[in-house]
Amino acid sequence: MAYRDELDGVRALTMITILLFHLGFPSVPGGFIVVEVFFVLSGYLILGQTYMRLKDGNFSVTDFFARRIRRLAPAYGVCFLIIALVANWFYLRSEMQMVAENFLGAITFTNNFNLMGAAG
């Protein structure tokens, strides 16, 4: 599967739109639909790569997850660092326990359960 730079362009536009939506720009409604478009495009690209590897007989689940981790871990780490610094600046010490629980939930992919338990 050849590299599709136009799809990266569309994904970049969706990310900008999502950011503007979350920043509260009134002219950017429907931020949730744009998230779905981003996920569909990402799924298309990932499944296309997986299909080609399966077709060639060189697909490995371990390699698949290792590539995802190598791609996402740097951004994840920077995001965690920025959130930790901002939280340390703005949150009370008593609230930092909640931040730590959310960090742990994010790292272990269980944060939805944490948030569900905290909801009223």
WOPE-V869658 format. One record per backbone hydrogen bond with DSSP energy under -0.5 kcal/mol. CO is the residue of the C=O (numbers start at 1). NH is the residue of the N-H. E is the energy in kcal/mol with one decimal. If there is no record, write none. Layout:
co:nh:e
CO:NH:E
CO:NH:E
This chain:
co:nh:e
3:5:-0.7
4:7:-0.7
4:8:-1.3
5:9:-1.9
6:10:-2.0
7:11:-2.6
8:12:-2.3
9:13:-2.2
10:14:-2.3
11:15:-2.2
12:16:-2.3
13:17:-2.4
14:18:-2.6
15:19:-2.4
16:20:-2.6
17:21:-2.5
18:22:-2.5
19:23:-1.7
20:25:-2.2
21:24:-1.2
25:28:-1.6
30:33:-0.8
30:34:-1.3
31:35:-1.6
32:36:-1.7
33:37:-2.0
34:38:-2.4
35:39:-2.5
36:40:-2.6
37:41:-2.5
38:42:-2.6
39:43:-2.8
40:44:-2.4
41:45:-2.3
42:46:-2.7
43:47:-3.0
44:48:-2.1
45:49:-2.1
46:50:-2.5
47:51:-2.9
48:52:-2.1
49:53:-2.1
50:54:-2.6
51:55:-2.8
52:56:-2.0
53:57:-0.9
53:58:-2.2
54:57:-0.5
60:64:-2.5
61:65:-2.4
62:66:-2.3
63:67:-2.5
64:68:-1.8
65:69:-2.5
66:70:-2.7
67:71:-1.9
68:72:-2.5
69:73:-2.9
72:76:-2.6
73:77:-2.9
74:78:-2.3
75:79:-2.6
76:80:-2.6
77:81:-2.5
78:82:-2.6
79:83:-2.6
80:84:-2.7
81:85:-2.3
82:86:-2.7
83:87:-3.0
84:88:-2.3
85:89:-1.5
86:90:-2.4
87:91:-2.9
92:95:-1.2
92:96:-0.8
93:96:-0.8
95:98:-0.7
95:99:-1.3
96:100:-2.5
97:101:-2.3
98:102:-2.2
99:103:-2.5
100:104:-2.5
101:105:-2.4
102:106:-2.3
103:107:-2.6
104:108:-2.2
105:110:-2.6
105:111:-1.3
106:109:-0.6
110:113:-1.0
110:114:-1.3
111:115:-2.9
112:116:-2.4
113:117:-2.2
114:118:-1.4
115:119:-1.1
